[in-house]
Amino acid sequence: MDPKRVRAVSFDLWDTVFADDSDEPKRTAAGLPPKPQARRELVHEALLRSGPIERAVVDCAYDVTDAAFRHVWHVQHVTWSVAERLGVLLAGLGRSLPEGELAGLARAHEEMELDPRPDLVPGAADAIGVLAGKYRLVVISDAIFSPGWALRKLLAAYGLAERFSGFVFSDEVGASKPAPELFHRAAELAGCEIEQLVHVGDREANDIAGPRAAGARSILLTACKDRGSDATRADAICDDYAALPAIIDSLSRERP
């Protein structure tokens, strides 16, 4: 029996719509340090205002916190907010910051990818524009350092936010991909059944296995990076955004 007609398309963001770390050359040109270094500098400077601490100690604590974050993200499918990450880091150091300073430190982390901002994956804007005229579009994205409010700003800066009917961000939902509830939430926001949703993303574990387990279909996008298309279980592979509308149309068949 043919699958239900596609009514909605959900998009991952990093290395799907935005080219991750494509802002780094812009930072270098502007005389700014790489983001990982800049984050550690922010924490070190904040702590120095209340007492001496070696930069190497801060770097070590940051590395340990990053490892803990990745474990919780990949194993428990939860993404800590930046404030939570900083809380873990400070607890490990036996230090604290006044509430206002901690909020400002978190905000500085969250805003870092807004200026300079990352580039769009080539062809993404045009394909999203075409698809928005035929399907309901939703974003499903894990929030690593940039929370939902910042990701909305990034999309708006490229004139894309208005193309989407809804947004499912891990920091706002309380879970991260591949948790099924994110895909069910996307279908709910799009006003369709889960079988009528097709998800587009670049990671097999998150963007292919996730929707598959939830009952949706998926397309592995390799236009930015190919992370194993030779072994994917996706319903289709797209290596060029120009082909994406036709690929989705080919999946969109009515039941007899």
N, C-alpha and C positions, 0 to 999 in steps of 0.2 A: 504493500500500500504506500502511495506517495506521501511524503511528509506534508504537514500543513504549510500553507503559503507563508513566506516570510513577511512579517509585519513590522519588525523592529530590528535594528542593528545596534549593538553595543560596542564601544571602543575602549580598549586599553589606551593609556596615554604615552608612557615612556618607551621609547624605541618603537612606537606605533604611530602616534601623532607627533610627538616631540622627539627629536634626536637627543638622547640623553648625553649630557656633558658636551654638547655642541656649543655651550656658552663658555667653555674653558678657554678656547683661543681668544675670545673677546675679552675675557678677564686678563689674560696675559698682555694683550695689546693695550689695555687700560692701566697696566701696572699693578693689577690686583693679584693676590696669591691664589692658587687653586682652592676650590671650595673646602676640601678636607682640612687644609692648612688654615684657612681663614676661620673655620669653626673652632678649631683648637686655640687660635689666637684670641678669639672672642672670650672663651671661657677663662683662659689664662689672665687676660686683662681684667676681667670682672673679679676674679679671685684676688688678684694683686691689690685691689683697692681696699681689701679688708685684712690683708696680711701676706707675708712672703710665701711663695710657693714656686718650686722649680718647674720650668716649662716641660721638662722630660717627664715629670710626675703627672702633669695634666695630660700629656699625650698618651701615656700608658693607661690612665684611667679612661680616657676617651676610647682607646682601642678596645678595652675590655667591655665597655658599655656598648659599643658597636657590635661586638660579638654576641653579647647577651640579646641585643635587639634582633639580630638576624636569627638567633635560635627561636625566640618567641614568635617571630614573623613566619618562619618556615615550618615550625613544628606545631605551634598553637594557632596559627593563622590570625594573629592579632598584631597590629602595628601600634606601638607606643606613640603617643604624641611627643612632640619635641620637649614639652615641659616634663613629661614623664621620663624621657631619656636623660634630661639634665638632672632630674631628681635622683635617678639611679647613680649617675656619675658623681654628684656631690656627696651622696651617702657613702659611696666607696672611698671618697677622700676624707670623710669626716668633717666636711665643711658645709656651710649653708650661705644663702644669700637673702637679703631682704626681699619681700614679696615683689615689690616694684622692680627691683633689679633683675630678679629671675624672670619676670614677665618680659622685660625689655630684651634680655638675652635670648629668650625663646623667640621673640618676634624677629630679632636680627637673623636668627637661623632660618626662620620661615620665609623671610623676604629675599633671601640671597639669590634665588633663581628668577626673581622678577626683573632684575637689572644688574648685569645684562641677562637677557632671557635666551633660552635655548631656541634653536631653529626648528621649524616644522620639517618633518620627513618630506622629501620632494613628492609633490602630487597630492599630498594629504588634503589640503584646503579645497582643491577642485573636486576631488572625489567625494568629500563630505558634503560639499554644496550640491552635487548631483543627487546623492543618496537622500539628502534632507527633503528633496522634492518628491520622493517616492516612499520613504519609510520613516517611522519614528526613530530618532537617534538618542542614545543614552551613553554616558560615560561611566565606565567602571574602572576605578584606579586605586591602587594602594597609595597611601600618603606616607612617604618616607621622611623627608625633611619638609617638603611643601605640602601643607594641609589643604583641605578642600577649598577654603576661601582663596588661597594663593593660586591653586590650579584653575579656578574659575577666572581669576584675573589674567592668567596666562592665555587662556582660550579667548577671553574678551579682547586682549591686545591684538590678536590675529583675526578678530571679527568672527570667531567660530562659536562663542558661547551661545549665541542666539540660535544656532543650528540644532542644539540639543534640547530634547524634551525633559530630560532629567539627569541627575548626577548621583552616582553612588561612590562615595569616597570612604575608604576604610576607617579614617579617623572619625567620621560622622556615623557610620553604621556600627562600629565596634567589632568588626571582623575584617579579614583581608582574604584576597583570592588564595586558594581556590574554593573557599567556603561557599556552599550552594546558596546561602541566603543572599549573597550579593547579586547573583544572576536572577533569582526570583524577585528581588527588589527592583531590578532593572526592568523586568517584564511587567511588573505592577505599574511602575512609572510610565511605561510605554503603552499601557492598556492592552496588553496582549497575553496570550498563553505562553508558557515557557517554551513550548515546542515551536512557537512562531518567532523566537528570538535567535539571531545569529550573532556570535561574539567574534570580534576581530582583535587579535593580539599577537605578540611575538614569543611568548614563553609557553612551552609545552605543559609544564606542571600547573601553571596558573591560568593560562588563557585557552588551553585546549582541554585538559583533563577536568578543569573546573566546570565549564559550561556543560561538558559531556555528562558529568555526574549529576548535574542539576536537571538535565533533560533538554538542554538547548543544543544548537549546532555551533560550529566554530570554523574560523578561517585563520590559518597561520600566516601572518604577514612577515615576509622576509625582505621587504623593501629597504629596511634600515639595517637589520642584522639577521643572518640565518643561524639560528641556534639549534639546528638539527631537523631540517625539513625531511631528510631521508628516512626518518623513523617516526614521523608525526602520525597521530591518529585523527588529525583534523579532517573536516569534511572537504576542505579545499585549501590550496596554498596560493598565496598572492605575492609575487615578487615585484610588482609594479602597480602603484596606486591607480594608474589609468585603467587597469583591467578589473579593479574591484567592483564597480557597479555591475558589470556583466557577470562576474562570478556570483554575486548575490542574486541577481536575476535568475541565474541558472538553478539556484537552490530554491527559488520561490515558485513552487508548483502547487496548484490546488489539489486537494483530495478529489478523487473521482466521485 
